[in-house]
Amino acid sequence: MNKDQVKGTIKDAAGKVQEKAGQVVGSKTQQVAGINKQIEGQAQKVVGDITQAVKEASRK
């Protein structure tokens, strides 16, 4: 697992927490910010996945 995969997973989880917190307090702004953070985290994880796949393919 590389740093982009780890950071992306953490950012996705933090976004889920932020979205839920926004729902609890009734803040649409926090909900949207949480969703945006989840999207960023998922994208960063995909970049990490691709990087890892290329790295593994180059070893063969």
C-alpha positions as CSV (number, residue, x, y, z in Angstrom):
1,M,0.0,0.0,0.0
2,N,1.4,3.4,-1.0
3,K,0.9,6.8,0.6
4,D,-1.9,7.9,-1.9
5,Q,-3.9,4.8,-1.1
6,V,-3.6,5.4,2.6
7,K,-4.3,9.1,2.5
8,G,-7.2,8.6,0.1
9,T,-8.8,6.0,2.4
10,I,-8.4,8.3,5.4
11,K,-9.8,11.3,3.5
12,D,-12.8,9.2,2.4
13,A,-13.5,8.1,6.0
14,A,-13.1,11.7,7.3
15,G,-15.5,12.9,4.6
16,K,-18.1,10.3,5.7
17,V,-17.8,11.5,9.3
18,Q,-18.1,15.1,8.2
19,E,-21.2,14.3,6.1
20,K,-22.9,12.5,9.0
21,A,-22.0,15.3,11.4
22,G,-23.6,17.7,9.0
23,Q,-26.8,15.6,8.9
24,V,-26.9,15.5,12.7
25,V,-26.6,19.2,13.1
26,G,-28.7,20.0,10.0
27,S,-25.9,21.7,8.1
28,K,-26.1,21.3,4.3
29,T,-22.8,23.0,4.0
30,Q,-21.0,20.4,6.1
31,Q,-22.8,17.6,4.3
32,V,-21.6,18.9,0.9
33,A,-18.1,19.4,2.3
34,G,-18.1,15.9,3.5
35,I,-19.2,14.5,0.2
36,N,-16.6,16.5,-1.6
37,K,-13.9,15.2,0.8
38,Q,-15.1,11.6,0.1
39,I,-14.8,12.2,-3.7
40,E,-11.3,13.6,-3.3
41,G,-10.3,10.7,-1.1
42,Q,-11.7,8.1,-3.5
43,A,-9.9,9.8,-6.4
44,Q,-6.6,9.9,-4.5
45,K,-7.0,6.2,-3.7
46,V,-7.6,5.4,-7.4
47,V,-4.3,7.3,-8.2
48,G,-2.6,5.2,-5.6
49,D,-4.1,2.0,-6.9
50,I,-2.9,2.8,-10.4
51,T,0.6,3.7,-9.1
52,Q,0.7,0.4,-7.2
53,A,-0.4,-1.6,-10.3
54,V,2.2,0.1,-12.5
55,K,4.9,-0.5,-9.9
56,E,4.0,-4.2,-9.6
57,A,3.8,-4.6,-13.4
58,S,7.3,-3.2,-13.8
59,R,8.7,-5.8,-11.4
60,K,7.6,-8.6,-13.7
